[in-house]
């Protein structure tokens, strides 16, 4: 069955008049009659019956009308969605922490622009509370936060769960025992509040680590660089250290058997769920997020 034949049937079934249907479709009446006859031959069913001067649907025609109405309702939604596709005036604003802006979004934005090269993108580096407030106030379209956010007006999608780990440089690991490393060198951790701080505290409570000699950095990359420069023992998340651990430059130290997982989520206002631009960007984030460090 061809869509154009079904469209012709839809109009004839609606008006129950071949002449009016032809006028609406800008066809000749013989052309409309020919398309209906073709459809009847394909289905091996009679769709209309004439009684006197009036045209009626047969029972088979009634069944086809039911499904044709559903079909063209979907077609209209497709056309409407395509009409909303990003154009040169489309803008997407994204807020994320500095580490995510630096390590993830160059790749994510590159992939998005391959599909939608005319969309303007604005990327903001913010702390978690700022991101949440910006999403709620409609300042940002998409936010990437640590943890989850359960609020009625916001959609939260968890895109990653990474283990919190303790690492040291290969040089220090070769020179000291693990007990000596934990006693002699400072603990280097992320300067954070809220969710991430609570996850670090949870991890530290399960260990005998001392926090009297403490260094805090404002970025996870800063922690990694400090550890690589033999400054101390670093507390971070596995995904950020994966490349250096695989290369042997960093060595994980197991101080607890209980894993603490740190979640990462996309947040958007629920009222923006039907925005094609925003949903397209979210889909690319979800598809690529967990593979980005592996691409480096």
Buried (B, 14 or more C-beta within 10 A) or exposed (E): EEEEBBBBBBBBBBBBBBEBBBBBBEBEBEEBBBBBEBBBEEBEBEBBEEEEEEBEBBEBBEEBBEEBEEBBEEEEEEEEEEEEEBEEEBEBBBBBBBBBBBBBBEBBBEBBEEEBEEBEBEBBBBBBEBBBBBBBEEBBBBBBBBBEBEEEEBBBEEBBBBBBBBBBBBEBBEEBEBEEBBEEBBBBBBEBEBBBBBBBEEBBEEBEBEEEEEBEBBBBBBBBBBBBEEBBBBBBBBBBBBBBBEEEBBBBBEBBEEEBEBBBBBBBBEEBEEBBBBBBBBEBBBEBBBEBBEEE
